[in-house]
């Protein structure tokens, strides 16, 4: 079947069209996305502005037309931290639902972690044993651990790379004092939750998902995406420590020249690296393997299970 997935993220809103059926790998057929930066449209920190709503509504209308043009049979739509954090998020989605007959569900942080974990489990399989999965989004950090398709523990923290960049940094390159302040904050937030994960035992396989980790791994020497999804790509913590120190000192222009770095993610790379470094250190992970599948694929797999199960 042809399935459409509309992902309303903190930075990017993305329609992914896939050809998929149970027991087969979902094959991407078409991608349509726009950088709306919804999190930057939160007024007073917790209310999505009229401009933010207008941009979202315009993209949804456009995405529905694309889905129709591409022959999508079933559409699943979800929103993550930017809409979840907005006090008026549900009422905006209700208006979109009434006008366009599309139901955009708001995922909790725990659900984000669980669905990402499902995608990673299906990608690596049962032989990977106990998985630890770490994902850095624009608005939040998700961590999950388990031996089944449903993790034993799934947590979400407001430590997304975009959120931290907006809330903690005033200049670029980042002033050293601001780097230290953010580092202390991030490590304290993660340390409070480490015990929830550690009580289940050390992972057999530690995995990272998200553009932040993919770009950090690429800067550290991992193969480019053009070489296909089946090459092993990993991020060594020793390399990341050195990289984290450098990124904040670099100018945006120098960061943009690094391999694999997209222009729109240049500002948030220092904060993303600080979170990645803290997570690897506090969870005791010397290496994270980068998984090409993440939240969207988890949503697709769960939907297929529901339809054909």
N, C-alpha and C positions, 0 to 999 in steps of 0.2 A: 504494500500500500504506500501511497505518497502522503507523508506526514509533515505538517508544518509546526515549527516550534518558535514562538515569539517570546524572546527573553528581554524583559525590561530591566536592565541593569543600572547601576549607579552612574556609569560613564557612557556606555553604549547600549542602544536598543537594537536588537538583532533578530531578524527572521531567518531561520535556517530551514530549508526544505530538504527532506531526506526520503529516500526509497528504503523501506524497512519492512521486515516481517520477523516474527518470532523465530529465533534460532539462527538468524543471519546478522552479519555486521551491518548496521545502518550506513547507507552510502549517501554522502552529501550530494545533492543535485543542484542546489542554488542557494546563494547567500545574499541577503540584502540587509544592510545595517547603516546606522547613522550615529554619530557621536553627539548625543543630546546633553550630556553632563547634567543629568537631573539632580544629582546631589548638590551641585553648585546653585540650583534654583530653590533650595530650601531657605525660606525667609525666617529670620529669627531662629534658625537652626532646626526648625521642626515643622515648617509649613511649606508645601510646594506652591510656588508662585503661579500667577495666572499665565505668565510666559512659559513656565515649565509645563503646565497643563496643556497649553496650546501646542507646544512642540510635540508632546506625547500623543495628543489626539491626531495631529496631522500625520505623524509617522504610522500610527495604528491604521488610519484610513488607507494610507499608501501601501502598508504591508498586506492588508486584506485584499487589495486589488492584485498585488503581486502573487499572493497565495492562490487566488482564483485563476490568474493567468497561467500559473505553473501546474494547475490541476491538483491542488492539495485536497485530499479527501477528508482529513481530520486535522484540526488545529488545536494545539494546546498552548496556552499563554500563561506566563507567570512573571511576577515582579519580585525583586530582591530588596536590598537594604534601603535604597533611596526612598522608595514608595513605602516600605515598611516603617521607616522612621518618621514619615510625614503624618502629622495628626489629621490631615485632610486627605490622606492617601486613599482610604476606602471610598470616600464620597466622590472623589475624582474617578476612580475605577467604576463606580456605579453609574456615573454619567456616561462614561465611554461604553459601558455595557448596554445602557438603554439606547444610545444613539447608533451603535455599530453591531450590536448583538454578538459581542465577543466577551467571554468571561475571563478576565485576567486575575488569577489567584495570587495572593501574596504569600510567599513562602516564608516560614519562620527560619531563623538562623539554623536551628537544629535540623530542619528539613533540608536546607541547603547542604549541610554537612552529610546527611544521610544519603541524599541522592548523588552527590559527588562520590561518596564512598562506593555506592552501588556501581557507578560507571568504572571506577578504578578496579573493583573486584572482578567485573566482567572482562576488563581488558587484560589483567594479569592472570586471572584464574585462581583455582584453589591451591595450586602448588606454591603460591606466594605466602601461604600461612597467615599469621597474624599481620594485618596491614595497619600502618599508621598513615593517614592521609592528611595533608596540610594544604590549604587553599587560601591564597590572599586575593581578595576581590577589591573593588573600589571602595566599598564601605565597611567590609567586615573580614575577619579572619575566621575560617572554619577549620576545625580539627576533629577527626574521627578515628576510632580504632576498633578492630574486631576481627573475628575469624570466620564470620558468615557473611551473607550479603547485607544483613542488617547489623550495623556496628554495635558494639557493647556500650560505647559512649560517643556522643556527638555534641560538640560545644561550638558556640559562636561568640566572638568578641568584637566590639566596635573598633577594630584595628585595621581597617582597610587602607590601602596605600593612598587613595585619593582623599579620604576623610582626614587622615593624619597630616597630609601635606597642607590642606586648607586650614586646619585647626592649629597647627604647631609651627609652621614655617612662615617667616615674613619676608624672606629674600632668597634669591638663587644666584650664586652659590649660597648654601645654607650656613648661617653663622654657627660656629662651633658650640656655643652655649645652647642653642636651640637643638642641635643634634644630641647633646648630652641629656637635655631635659626630656626629649622624646624617647631616647634610649631607656632612661630610668622608668618612664611611664609604661612603655611597652613591656618591659621585662617584669614589672610589678603586676601588670594585668595578666600576663600569661602565667607567671609563677603561681598565682592564686588557683589556677585550674589544672596545673600539672598533675597533682595527685589523683584527680578523677581519671586520668588516662593511665598513669603509671601503675595504678593498683591492678590493672589487668595483665601486666607483664610487658616485657620488652617486645617490640615488633620484630617479625622476621623480615619484613620488607617495608621500608619507609618511602613514601611517594609524595611528590608535589604536583599540584595542578595549578592552572591559571597562567595568564599572560605574564604576570610579574615574575614567576619562577622560570617560565620559558625564556624570558629575556635575560634574566640573571645567569641562567645556565649557558645561554648562547654567548654572552659577554665573556664568561669564564672558559669558553672553548668548545662548547657542545656543537654538534653538527647543525647546520641550518635546516629549516623546515623543508627546503626544496629537495633535500635528500630523502624525504619520505618519513612516514610515521613509525616505521618498525626498527629504526636504529635506536640503540640505547642512548639516552641522554641523561646525564646526572649532574648534580651540583654538589661539589665537595665543600664541606664547611670551612676548611682552611682557606680555600680560595675565596669563599664568600666573605670571611672576616676582612681580608685584605681589600676586597672589592667594595665593601660597605664603607670603609674609611675613605676610599678614593672618590666615590660617587658624590658625596655631599660637597667635596671641595671643588669638583669639576664645574665648569660653566655649562649652561644648557647646550651650547653649541658643541662642546666637546663630548657631552653625553650623547647627543644626537648622532655623532659620528661613530659611536660604538656599534659593533656588529649586532644586527637583529633588533635594534631599538627603534620603535615607531615614534614619530614626532610627538604624538599626543600623549605618550607616556613618559616623555623626558622629565617633566617636573616631578612626577611622583616616584621615580626610581629610587632616590635616596631613602624615602620613608619605607618603601617596599623592601629594600635591602635590610633596613634596621629590623623590621618585623621578621623577615626570613632568618636573619642571623640569630635573633632572640629565640625563635621557635626551635631551630636546630640545636642551639646550645642547651636550652632548658629541657627539651625532650630527649637530650642525649643522642642526637642523630648525627653521625659523621658524614653521611651522604644521603641525598634524596634523589630518587630516580623520577624523572619528569614523565608524567602520563599524558598522552595526547587527548584522552577523554576527560571530561569534567562534568559540570552541572548539567549542561544542555543534553549531553548524552545520557546522563542518569534519568532526566525527565523523559527522554524518548524511550528508554528501556522500560521504565515503570509504566508508561502509557501502553506500550506493546503488551506487557504482562497483563494489564487490566483488560485490554481489548480481546486478547486471544487466549487468556488463561482460563 
